[in-house]
Amino acid sequence: MIFIVDSGSTKCDWLAIDKNGKQLLEKQRTKGMNPAILSEKKLIKIIKANTTINQIKIEVTHIFFYGAGCGTEKPRLLLKRVLEEFFINAEVQVKEDTYAAVYATLGSNLTPAVVCILGTGSNCSYFNGKSLEQRVKSLGYSIMDDASGNYFGRQLIRDYYFNHMPENLKVSFAEKYNMDSDFIKYHLYKQPNPNAYLANFAEFMFLNKDSEYIQNLIRNGIRLFAKNMILQFKDVLPNVPVHFAGSIAYLSQNEIKEVAKEMDFTVGNFARRPIEGLINYHSRKLLKD
């Protein structure tokens, strides 16, 4: 049994397949397993909370884990150790989530491209056909992650409190979310995963996308991301497309295409959930091996 795992900071999807790519179980979901922000103890607790995964753990022979927070060595090795200790019969591979975005958006045609993730967090890399190159080292959600779910959640809350949000949307926003200041501060400063908490607010944008305020908010976030991340690769942009993975990107396709026209880069493919593309990729790879 092979587990393919796609994890953000908010949620983590587990798909069990055989070597032919046949799905063996219903998709399992746990909380996000970001080793850059979670301790070993919390990572183990998240896995153990899923009964099905616990019941089949000795049957698992391979784990291909792609996740947020796995781009640097220390957290990546921490998570690898946790998985190896839990799945005692499994060969474990842990890679950053950008590789999942590469395989999902490029499929079997692994040609050079700039690949972006816009989900709970955000990221951007150049894939040269074999490996990834990043030109900006991430400092985490609090000062980076432009155009991500947590970025837009933060902007919405700020606009609500600074009275920049149109009055009709302020009413709807307060009806949908608890906007008590003490409640918000408790979740931001005293609870784990404040980035995931902020990202929950981003749904509001896509429920109110006919608003000019919302459209401008999305476009401005995409412009910031393009300026700070995509344009780091301006030397290759004339020759390669820019692919996007993640729910924020998928639901913002029109705005992304508008910004791409402004900034002169070519938009390629969109993948809302990279895990589907990972099944095809690993099935082919395992059959070759």
C-alpha positions, 0 to 999 in steps of 0.5 A: 500500500502506498500513501500519497500525502498532500499537506498544507498548514490547514489540512492534509489529504492522504490517498492510499493506492496500489502500484498501478494507481488504483485507489484502495481507500476513501481519501483520508483527511487530517489537520495540516502537518507543517513541521516548520510550525508544529512540534514532533509531539503535535505531528504524531498526535495529528496522525494518531487522531485518524482511526483508519490510518492507524489501523492500516499503518503496518500495511504501508510500504511507501509514503510520498509526502509533499507539504508546506514547511518542508522546504528546509532541511531541519523541519523536513527531517523532523517530519521524515523521522515522525513518519518512519517511526509511525509507519515502521514498514514504509520507505518515506520520502518528504518533499516541499509542497512546490514539487506537488504543484510541479507534478500536478500542473505539468503532468508527465511533460516535465518541462521548465516552468515557473510554478506558484502555490497560492493556498493557505500560504504562498510560494514560487519556484523555477522548475528547470525540468529536473529540480527546483530553484528558489530565489527568495528564502521564506520567512513564514506567513507573518511577513511573507506569503503574499496573495495567500489565504492567510494574507487575504484573511489578514487584509479583510480583518484589517479593512474591517477594523480600519473601516476600509470595507464597504458597509454592506460587506462589513455587516455580512462579514460580522454575521459570518465571523466572530469579530470580537477583538478579544476572540480574534487576538486569542486565536492569533496569539494564543492558539496554534496555526494562526496562519490557518485561522487567518486563511479561513476568512479568505472564503468570504472573498469568493462568496462576494466576488461581484464586489468591486472592493473584493476584486481590487483586494484580490488583484492587489494581492496578486500584484504584490505576489507577482512583484515580489515572487514571480518577477524574481525569475524575470530572466526566464519568464519570456521563455516559460509559462507560469503555472498555479496550484492551490485553491486561492489561485484556482478561484482567482484565475481571472485576476491572475490573468489580468495581472499577468497581462499587466506584468507581461508573463504567460499564465499556464495551467491551474490545479486546485488540488495537486494530489490528483496529479500526484497519483498519475505521476507516482503510478508511472514512476513505480511501474517503471521501477 
